[in-house]
Amino acid sequence: MAAGTERVAERIRRAGRPFSGVSPERLAPEIAAIDLERPLHDHAAALDELERVYLRDAVYFHHPRYLAHLNCPVVIPALLGEAVLSAVNSSLDTWDQSAGGTLIERRLIEWTAGRIGFGPAADGVFTSGGTQSNLHALLLAREEAHAIAGAVSSRLRVITSEAGHFSVRKAANLLGLGPDAVVTVETDADRRMRPEALARELDRCRRAGLVVMAVVATAGTTDFGSIDPLPEIAALCESAGVWLHVDAAYGCGLLVSRRRRHLLDGIERADSVTVDFHKSFFQPVSSSAVLVRDGAVLRHAAHHADYLNPLRMAERGIPNQVDKSLQTTRRFDALKLWLTLRVMGPDAVGELFDEVVDRAAASYALVAADPRFEVVTRSPLSTLVFRYLPPEGPGRKLADDANLYAREALAASGEAVVAGTTVDGRHYLKFTLLNPETTLDDVAHVLDLLAGHAQRYVDDLAPLADHSEVTHVHP
């Protein structure tokens, strides 16, 4: 264990870039050639092999030039929690498998609900991530719609914004609601749900005899970090008697921000909330939760098995978490957050998140002032969506492919990792800043690398752009 820990620590210490640039075609044969029927019988040899097939080519989120997805470097107290929970191996389904772990998770749910602004009736449970949390919340909303409105599934609808997370549609499919169940409404220039568009859709569904089982607002969209106008949306949902779910998987870090907590005003009026501690609380994967304002609705996920959680145990007041969860066997992931709060405290975590949001604001100013790029909108959180814009002339029509090429070429070099997305049908690049050690110099350097790759692509292909069909060239 000590040898393995030291290898990882040393690898992270001397990582000069976030990624080796290895391709699947190169790495896959090395792993396929390993004979799992013939053990090495030696820890050192196994670690040497692991260095070659994993550690050497892993993507290191700790590196300040990893700017791609919502992956964060982890704080040390959480890493300690990971070691402890894995060694003890508690399962958080029933009291007789976790004891104090059950109560620690419940205390953290209570604490998070308090930060959201829910009252004493609130409850919740830890999950594997935002996708599961959103599924869980929509399951509860569906069952409430069945119980209150008696609506059949084919007439149930879920409304979200066009910038909402794909897991909303995935959850609707898993819940058997059909492909037309999710209705998206337009966003404004800042990629926030338009309340007037939501009001029109609520009215349209009512007149069509459809039952809106939930509205899903987003507090931190994946691409833009946009936060929907929660007070206005909550008022519309309350007036229509519709369940409001807030997907705050990304924006939940604002719960511990001393400077930006007001950006989540209105979240306390939601019926359910998704939080991902493994995004903006700097926790290792997995660490997420779904919270509900009225804990009684969690009964929709409960099932009593004689061997596990018989009804007589509940009648005796023996606490268990399986009655609330979609999972049975479940890791004690709450311990990581517990140790983080006990060692660092919530203010320190909030300050780390504020740092990356500050850095994103400075990065926006940098890109907006750079004539090589165009930027979509300023995020209230820590993302930046932009693209390289070739100079006027034949190369301008190559903008989409140039940006695709620049991202792939940068990843192949391993010098930095950035994400990509599409906006209004065009290809854009995306920074997601979640590392407080990323500096503005790091951002500027990555911008120069991207511009260099993109311009080389344009220089090579612009002479052909007026004469033939240009296909994307891979680095």
N, C-alpha and C positions, 0 to 999 in steps of 0.2 A: 504493500500500500504506500509506504513512504517513497519507494523508488518510482512508482507510477506518478505520485503527486509531484515529485521533483522533476520528472520529465515534462509534465504538462507546464509546470511553473517556468521551467527553463525555456521551453518552446515559446511560451507567450512573451517571456522577457526579451528574447532575441528575434522575435518576429519583425522583419523589416518591411513587410507588406502584409495586407490582410488575406491574400490568397496566392497560391502558387501558380495559378493559371492552368492547372492540369485539365485535360479534356476527358470526357467519359470514355472515349475510344482508347485512350492511353492507360487509364487507371483500371478499367473493368477487367482486362486480362490478368492483371496482377492479383486481383482479389479472386477471380474465378479459378486461378491455378492453385489456390490453397486447398489442401486436402483436409477437410474437417474430420475425417475418420482417423487421422494420424496426429494425435496431440503432441505438443512440443515437450511437455513434462518439465518445463522450466519457465519461471516467471520472467527472467531477464530476456530469454529468447522470444517469449510472447510479446514483451514490450518492444523489443527490437522490430519484430514483425509489424506491430501496431504502429510504430513510428513510420514505417514505410507505406502502409496501406491506409492510414488515417491521419495521424498527427501532422505529417509532412504536408498534406494537401488540404487540411481542414480550413474552413473559412473562419477567420478569427474576428469576431465582433468587437473584441477589445481594441483592435487597431484603430487609430484615429481617422484612417482613410477608408474605413468601412462605412459607407453612406447609403446603403441600399434599402433594406427592409426594416420592419419594426422589430429588430433584434437588438437587445441591449447587452452591454457588458454587465457583469454581475458583481454585486457588493460582497465583500468577504464574509460578513455574518450569515448571509444567505447560503454561501458556499459551505460554511460550517454546518448549517442546518441540513443541507443536502447530504453531507457525510453521515450525520447522526441519524436522520430518518431512514437512510438506506441500510445502515448497519442494524438498527433495531427492527426495521421492516414491519412496522405497525400497518394494519389495514383499517382504514377509517370508516368501515361500514357499521360495526356494532361495538358496544361498550366492552364486551369481553375480548375484543381484539385490539383495543386501542386505549381504553381507560382515559388517562389524562389527555391524550391526543384529541379525543372527542370534545372535551371541554375547552381545550386551547383553540380548536377550530371554531367552536361556537362563540368564544370570546372575540375572536378576530372578525367573525361575521357581524357581531354586535357592534364592534368598533367601526367597521366599514359602513354599516348602516347609519351609525351616528354621524359619520363624516358626510354621508350623502344628505342627511337631514330627515331620514325616516324616523318614525316614532317607535314606541316600545313594542308594537305588534310586529315589527319587521323581522325577517328571518332570511336564510339563504344557505348556500352550500358551496364548497370549493368544487371546481370543475377542471377539465383538462385544458381549456382555452376558450376564446371568445366564440368560436363556432359552436361548441357544445353549450355554452351559456345561452347563446341566442336560440338554439334549438329548444333548450329547457324552458326558457321564458315563453316561447311561442306555443309550446305544448300546454303550458298552464293557461295561456290566453285562449287557446282553442277549447280546452275543457270548460273554462268559464263561459265562453260563448255558447257552447252546447247546453250548459246548465241554465243559463239565464234566458237566452233567446230561443233555445231549442232548434237552432239552425242546423241543417245538414251540411256536411263538409263541402259539397260542391258549390254552395252559395256563400262560403266564407271568403273574405278577402283580407289581405295584409297590405298596408300602404307604407311605403318608404320613399326616400328621395332617390333620384337617379345617381347620386353619389354614395348611396348606402352600400354596405358590405355584401358580397356575393352569398355569404352564409345565410342571409334572410331567405333568398330564393331556394337555397339548398335545404333549409329547414322546412320550408313549405312542401317541397317534394317529399321529404322523409315523413312528413306528417300526413301525407296522402291528400293534400288539398288540391292538387292538379296544377298544370302549367300556367293557368290564367289567374292563379290566386294572388300573386304578388303584383301590385300596381305601383308603378313609380311616378312620382310627380317631379316637376322641374325644379331646378335650383336657380339661385340668383347669381350675380357675377362673382360672388365669393364662394360659390358652390355650397350654399346653405339652402335647405328646404324652404320653399316659399309658402308661408302660412296661407296665403290666399289660394294657392293651388291645392293645398291640402283641404281647405274648406270646400272648394268646388268638387273635389273627388269624394269627400264624405257625403256631400249632398247628392252627387250622381249615384253613388252606391245605394243610398237610402231610397231614391226614387226608382231604382232598378230592382228593388227587393233583395238586395245583397246585404249581408251582414259583415261589417268591418270588425274582425275579431281583434285586430291590433294595428296600431300605428307604431312604426319603428323609427325613432329619431336617432341621430348619430351625434355623439360628442367626440369628434375627432375622426373624420373620414380618413381612410387609408392613404388616398392620394394627396389630398389637400389639407388634411388636419382641420377641416372646417367643422364648426360646431353649430348645429341647427338651432334656431331661435326657440329654446325650450319653453319659456313662459307662454309664448303665443300658441305653440303646439299643444302644451298641456291644457290651456284654456279651451281649445277646440275639442280636445278629447273628452274633457270633463263635460262639456256641453252636449256632446254626442253620446256620452256613456260608453266610450271606447277605451279599451286597455291601451296604455302608453308604455312602450318599452324603450329605454334609452340604451343604445349600444355605446358604452363609454370605455370599450376595450383599450383604446389608445388614450383618450383624454382623462382617464381616471387619475393620472398623476396630479392633476389639478386639485384633487381632494386634499393633498398635503402641501399645496403651494400657498405661501403666505402672501404672494403678490398677485396671483391670478385665479384664486378660488372663485371669484365672482363670475368667471366665464361659464361656470356650471350652474348658475342661478336658474332655478326651475326644475332641476333634476329631482328635487325632493318631492315633486308632484307626480313622478312616474309611478307606475304599478310594478315595474321590474327594471333592473339595471344590470348590465354586464360590465365587469371590471377585469382587466388583465394586469395582474401585478407583474407578470413576466414581460411587460412592455415598459411602462413608465414608472415602475417601482424598483426596477433594476434587479429583478429576481430571476433565477434560473427557470427554464421551461421544465415542468409546467407549474403555473401558479395563477389561477383565475378563479372567478366566483360569479354566481348569479345571486342577486339580492331581490327580495320582494317586499313591498310595503306592508302587505298583510300576509303573515306567515301561514295563515290557514289555507291559502291556495296551494301550498306545497303538498297537500293531501293528494292531489291528482297524480303525483309520482310515487305514492306509497303503495307497498305491497307487503303482506305479512307471510313469511315462510316459516314453517314450524321449526326447521333446523337452525334458523338464523335470527329472526326477530318476531317471534310469536306475539300475538295480540296481548297476551297476558303480561309480557314484559313492558309494553307501552302503558298498560293499565296500572302497572306498579311504578311508573315514572322513570324507568331505566332509560337513560338517554341513548339514542343511536342516530346515525346520520344516513343510514341506507333508506330510511323513510322519505328523505328529501332528495336523494340523488338518483340520476339515471344510471349510475354505476353501482356495482356491488363492491368487489375488491377495489380499493382506492388508496393511493399513496397519501402519506401524511405531509402533503405539500405545504400546508399551512405553517409548519414549523419554520420554514425558511423566512416567511414574513414575520413570524413571531420573534425570531432572533434578531432580525434586522431592526425591528422597532425597539427591542429591549437594549440593543447595543448602540444604535445610531439615533433612534427617535424619528418621528414623522417629519419634523422640520428639516432635518438633514437630508432626508429623501426628497422632500419637496424642493429644497435648494438645488439638488442635482438636476431635477427636472427643469427648474427655472433656468438653469445654466444652458441646457441644450435649446430651450425655447429662445433665450437671448441670442445664442449663436445663430439660430435659424433666421432671426430678424436681421442680424448683421449680414448674413449670407444673402438674404433677399436684396438688401441695399446694394451689395456688391454686384450681384447679377443684373439687377435692374439698371445699374449704371454702366454695364459692359455692353458695348454695341455689338459684340459677337453673339449675344444671346437675347432671347425674349422669354419673359417669365409670365406665368398664367395669373396667379393671384398671391397675395401675401397671406400666409397661414398664421392663425393664432397659436399654433403649436409648433412642431419642429420639422415640417416637411417643406420642400421647395420643388415645384414642378416648372421646368424650363426646357428650352431646346436651343441648340446651335442654329443660327440662321445665316446661311451662306450669303455673301455679298450679292447685290443685285446683278442679274445677268443669267446666263444659261445654267449656272450652278444652283440657282435658287430652287428650281424644281426638284433638285436632289435632296432637299432638306430632310425628308422623312428617312430615306435610306442612309443619309450621312449620320443621322443621330443613332439609328440602329447599329450602324457599323462602329461608331465611336464607343458605344457601350460595350459591344462585344470585344473590340480591340483592347479596351481598357481592362476588361476582365481577363482576357488572355495574357496580358502583361503581368497581371497580379498586383500592379502598383496601387490600385484602388478598386472598389466595387461600388457601383451605383445601380439604381433601379430604373425601370422604364415603365411607361404607361401610354395610353392613348387619350387624347382630349379632342373632342369634336372630330374624330376620325383621323387625327394626325398623331404621329409618334413624338413623344416627349421623353425627356430624361427626368429622373427624380432623385433628390437627396432626401434621406430620412436621417436626421441627426438624433442619436440617442446616447452618444458618448460625450460626457462632459470634458474629456481630454482632447476632443477635436477642436482645433484652433481655426481662426479665420485664415491663417496661412495654409493650413491643410486644405481648406475649401478652395482657396485661390489656386493652389497647385493642381488640384483635381480638375478645376475648370480649364486650366491651361492644357492639361493632358487631353481632355475631351475635345477642346477646340482644335488641337493639333491633329488628332485622329480624324475628326470630321472634315477638316479642311483638306487633308491629304486625300481623302476619299473623293471630295469634290474636284480637286485638281486633276486626279487621275481620270475621272469619268465625265467631267463637264464638257470636254471637247466632243464627246459622243452623244451628249444629251439631246442635241438638236437633230440628230441624224438617225437615231435608232432607239429601240426599246432598251432601257438600261435596267438590268437585273441586279439585285442586291449581291454585293461581294462580301463573303465572310473573311474575317482576318485570318 
